[in-house]
Amino acid sequence: MLTYVLFALVVGSIYALLAQSLMLSWGLAGLVNLGLAGFFALGAYASATSTTWGHVPVPVGIALAVVAAAAAGFVVCVSTLRLRDDYLAIVTLGFAEVVRIVASNEVWLTGGTDGISGVPVLVPRSAGLGFHAGTLAIVAVAVAIVYALQRRLLLSPWGRALRAIREDQIVAAVAGKSVVRFKAEAFCLACAIAGLAGALYGHYTSYVAPDQFQPLVSIYIFLAVTAGGKARPAGPVVGAYALVAFLEATRFAGELIPGVSPVQAAALREILVGLGLLVVLGLRPEGLLPERSQKAPAP
Amino acid sequence: MEIVLQALANGIVSGSLLAVPALGFSAIFAVLRYPNFAIGSLATVGAYAAWSANTAFGAPVLVAIGAGAAVAGLTGIALEAVALDRLGRGGPLMKAIGSLAAAMILENVVRFGFGNDLHAFDLPLARDVMVGPVRVGPQQLAGLAVALAVMAAVWAFLSLTSLGRSMRAVADNPDLARLKGVSPRLVSLVTVFVGAALCGIGGTLVGLDASLDPLVGGRILLSVFAAAVVGGLDSIPGAVAGAFLIGIAEEFTVLALAPAYRLAVSFAVIFLVLSFRPAGILGRAAR
């Protein structure tokens, strides 16, 4: 039972990192990343292949994952940042799909649909409970570091410029801010966080396969971020743990409803997640923790 | 040479099937100014409605297609009225995200009702026809004919009826249209109905060509986006031209790469068009 709780907490912390990524791109910069699952996958694969087959140390693999996801983020966003914001949504959705196709078909690079097993873990499995607790500690530290950085960023001139751009890019441009550059920086940084989440996930489950990175994951994270509050550093973290609690609770609830097959129970769960997102977006788009308005800095 | 002609023929057929939902997507984008990510699931809903009409009630295929269009159209209106319309206040991106959530709901409602198994329409078996060196299934020809007829009907609706002309007026300049007494709400709802119905027809045609599962519409989503992006997103003739281009490009990819890479072509096309010519072949400036 304790193992199960620790497992749920690790998954919750990984989702928290993904939610922090989305908070940075969507909440602060207004850039919708519908391909979050693709960057998550890219990070997982970059670290899993380089450590399992390339035998580089795990920290190097994680660093590679962060760099790869940021670089992919740059390529994906650079052509559409000058256009209407919904173009980026379409491109990112396509990107996640392509990552999954490549992961399923390029067997020499990714192991295909069988995936990669035997990915090195962060804490030896022989430690039993310590394996889960140790991994949880490492992932939680990552969440805390990102949280601290985001708090810092929000108060910095960079964070203010970003929010100014989100509210009105023409005014921001007139004020001398390079709109495209700020957006690209925010998007790449956000993708790097998603890549970090992917790498940590692969080193926890010790197994990486295309099925783990369904588009569904992106929608889960949108629900977590909208519910928690998308423009406050604490919002996505609270939202992610709440989401995992909800997902785990419904997992058991599905078994209790009589006459519902496992496929139907899974479908019901996804329907609830979709409905949840629509309801939160419609009734309380600012989430549980709304954005704080900041005082103008003293001259 | 035969291989190339065969790929071209297949591309024209699959392009015509893509053109129908692409028209629907572009119409909604042109009038309501948001990308609707639910079009794939609306196609699935239409396809299952048509399949139920065909297999459970024994409706002939053309009647079944009509039933699929009607159910998809009404589902689209229900989504817009209940959920998406109110999200519009937060901007087009909110509606886009809301439509993605709606897509997930619809897909899983279908999964809940019909399961993950493959289903096929009740069709008479027929032999393939040889046109010169090219082999074409009668089902493909029928799909092509229906798709072309639907495109002609859409064209007639947009240019000959007053409702169709109002739609074009709102797409062109909403403020001017309102001054002229066109009700934007009515036009929006009609557009959503027509657009979603077109998606339903597209999903049914794809289902007739192969088989049905809850992802039948979701699988063509990216290709439909690519067709619309090539056409310029809000251009009706552009969407048709884009669909044929994407259909043919996908079939030629299958000659060179694994069939799974079809969708990668769509992504590559979206990426290149937005990088170098965001207005597409027939769209307005995209900024």
HADDOCK unambig.tbl for C-alpha pairs under 7 A between the chains (distance, minus, plus):
assign (segid A and resid 79 and name CA) (segid B and resid 274 and name CA) 6.54 0.50 0.50
assign (segid A and resid 79 and name CA) (segid B and resid 275 and name CA) 4.73 0.50 0.50
assign (segid A and resid 80 and name CA) (segid B and resid 274 and name CA) 6.48 0.50 0.50
assign (segid A and resid 80 and name CA) (segid B and resid 275 and name CA) 6.81 0.50 0.50
assign (segid A and resid 83 and name CA) (segid B and resid 286 and name CA) 6.27 0.50 0.50
assign (segid A and resid 83 and name CA) (segid B and resid 287 and name CA) 4.84 0.50 0.50
assign (segid A and resid 84 and name CA) (segid B and resid 286 and name CA) 6.88 0.50 0.50
assign (segid A and resid 84 and name CA) (segid B and resid 287 and name CA) 5.46 0.50 0.50
assign (segid A and resid 86 and name CA) (segid B and resid 93 and name CA) 6.13 0.50 0.50
assign (segid A and resid 91 and name CA) (segid B and resid 271 and name CA) 6.74 0.50 0.50
assign (segid A and resid 94 and name CA) (segid B and resid 222 and name CA) 6.48 0.50 0.50
assign (segid A and resid 94 and name CA) (segid B and resid 267 and name CA) 5.47 0.50 0.50
assign (segid A and resid 95 and name CA) (segid B and resid 267 and name CA) 6.96 0.50 0.50
assign (segid A and resid 98 and name CA) (segid B and resid 264 and name CA) 5.56 0.50 0.50
assign (segid A and resid 101 and name CA) (segid B and resid 260 and name CA) 6.66 0.50 0.50
assign (segid A and resid 101 and name CA) (segid B and resid 261 and name CA) 6.92 0.50 0.50
assign (segid A and resid 263 and name CA) (segid B and resid 115 and name CA) 6.87 0.50 0.50
assign (segid A and resid 264 and name CA) (segid B and resid 112 and name CA) 4.73 0.50 0.50
assign (segid A and resid 267 and name CA) (segid B and resid 108 and name CA) 4.88 0.50 0.50
assign (segid A and resid 267 and name CA) (segid B and resid 109 and name CA) 7.00 0.50 0.50
assign (segid A and resid 267 and name CA) (segid B and resid 111 and name CA) 6.32 0.50 0.50
assign (segid A and resid 267 and name CA) (segid B and resid 112 and name CA) 5.68 0.50 0.50
assign (segid A and resid 270 and name CA) (segid B and resid 104 and name CA) 6.93 0.50 0.50
assign (segid A and resid 270 and name CA) (segid B and resid 105 and name CA) 6.79 0.50 0.50
assign (segid A and resid 270 and name CA) (segid B and resid 108 and name CA) 6.63 0.50 0.50
assign (segid A and resid 271 and name CA) (segid B and resid 104 and name CA) 6.79 0.50 0.50
assign (segid A and resid 271 and name CA) (segid B and resid 105 and name CA) 4.59 0.50 0.50
assign (segid A and resid 271 and name CA) (segid B and resid 108 and name CA) 6.07 0.50 0.50
assign (segid A and resid 274 and name CA) (segid B and resid 101 and name CA) 4.65 0.50 0.50
assign (segid A and resid 274 and name CA) (segid B and resid 102 and name CA) 6.36 0.50 0.50
assign (segid A and resid 274 and name CA) (segid B and resid 104 and name CA) 5.99 0.50 0.50
assign (segid A and resid 274 and name CA) (segid B and resid 105 and name CA) 5.46 0.50 0.50
assign (segid A and resid 275 and name CA) (segid B and resid 105 and name CA) 6.96 0.50 0.50
assign (segid A and resid 277 and name CA) (segid B and resid 101 and name CA) 6.46 0.50 0.50
assign (segid A and resid 278 and name CA) (segid B and resid 83 and name CA) 6.90 0.50 0.50
assign (segid A and resid 278 and name CA) (segid B and resid 98 and name CA) 5.80 0.50 0.50
assign (segid A and resid 278 and name CA) (segid B and resid 101 and name CA) 6.46 0.50 0.50
assign (segid A and resid 282 and name CA) (segid B and resid 86 and name CA) 6.60 0.50 0.50
assign (segid A and resid 282 and name CA) (segid B and resid 87 and name CA) 5.79 0.50 0.50
